[in-house]
Amino acid sequence: MSNLYNFLTDDTMKIPPCITVMDPDLLEYVPGQHLTLSFPVKNFYLNGGNVMQGGFIGAAFDNVFGIFVFLEKQHVNMSTIDLQINYHHPLLPEDKLVIKAYLKHSGKTIVHINAEGFNKDGVLAATASTNIILR
């Protein structure tokens, strides 16, 4: 996470534990367009079927969305209004979840983002969308 940490922090901002525990890596950021992060599939994310549990996949998407809004708005007071996730393919141990999020609308108070999540081989694993309100 060092590249993301260096990219996001300054002396006044602390990255929350819900992000640091997932060890994201910054792959690409194009302001006003998209953000791509990757997350390792850790053993403690695995469910009884030995695949990444959906709640951890959802947390990864939510973290990407929050980081994206922060980068776009330089605003930390935000709340997720809704988070819609569709699961397409399992994520296996030692895999990576690569999430590419696309900014669809950025208003004064509401931001809408769509995203796709892929495994390390580029297979679509999940899709998600959200609306976030700035407070």
Residue pairs with C-beta under 8 A, 6 or more apart in sequence:
1 20
1 23
1 24
1 25
3 25
3 26
4 24
4 25
4 26
4 37
4 67
5 15
5 20
7 26
7 29
8 15
8 67
8 70
8 71
9 15
13 76
18 59
18 63
19 63
19 66
19 67
22 39
22 56
22 59
22 60
22 63
23 39
23 40
23 42
24 37
24 38
24 39
24 60
24 63
24 64
24 67
25 37
25 38
25 39
26 36
26 37
27 36
27 37
27 38
27 98
28 34
28 35
28 36
28 100
29 35
29 36
29 71
31 71
31 72
32 72
32 103
32 106
33 102
33 103
34 100
34 101
34 102
34 103
35 64
35 67
35 68
35 71
35 100
35 101
36 98
36 99
36 100
36 101
37 60
37 63
37 64
37 67
37 98
37 99
38 96
38 97
38 98
38 99
39 60
39 96
39 97
39 98
39 99
40 96
41 52
41 91
41 92
41 93
41 94
41 95
41 96
41 97
43 93
45 52
45 53
45 56
46 52
46 53
46 93
47 53
47 54
49 90
50 92
50 93
51 90
51 91
51 92
52 90
52 91
52 92
52 95
52 97
54 85
54 87
57 85
57 87
57 91
57 97
57 117
57 125
57 126
58 83
58 85
58 128
60 97
60 99
60 117
61 83
61 85
61 99
61 101
61 115
61 117
61 126
61 128
61 130
62 80
62 83
62 130
64 99
64 101
64 115
65 80
65 83
65 101
65 113
65 115
65 128
65 130
65 132
66 78
66 80
66 132
68 101
68 103
68 113
69 75
69 78
69 111
69 113
69 132
69 134
70 76
70 78
72 103
72 106
72 111
73 106
73 111
73 134
75 134
77 134
77 135
78 111
78 132
78 133
78 134
78 135
79 132
79 133
79 135
80 130
80 131
80 132
81 110
81 130
81 131
81 132
81 133
82 130
82 131
83 128
83 129
83 130
84 128
84 129
84 130
85 126
85 127
85 128
86 126
86 127
86 128
87 125
87 126
88 124
88 125
88 126
88 127
89 119
89 123
89 124
89 125
89 126
90 125
91 97
91 119
91 125
92 119
95 119
95 120
96 119
96 120
97 117
97 118
97 119
97 125
97 126
98 117
98 118
98 119
98 120
99 115
99 116
99 117
99 118
100 115
100 116
100 117
100 118
101 113
101 114
101 115
102 113
102 114
102 115
103 111
103 112
103 113
104 112
104 113
104 114
105 111
105 112
106 112
108 134
109 133
109 134
110 131
110 132
110 133
110 134
111 131
111 132
111 134
112 129
112 130
112 131
112 132
113 129
113 130
113 132
114 127
114 128
114 129
115 127
115 128
115 129
116 124
116 126
116 127
117 124
117 125
117 126
117 127
117 128
118 124
118 125
119 125
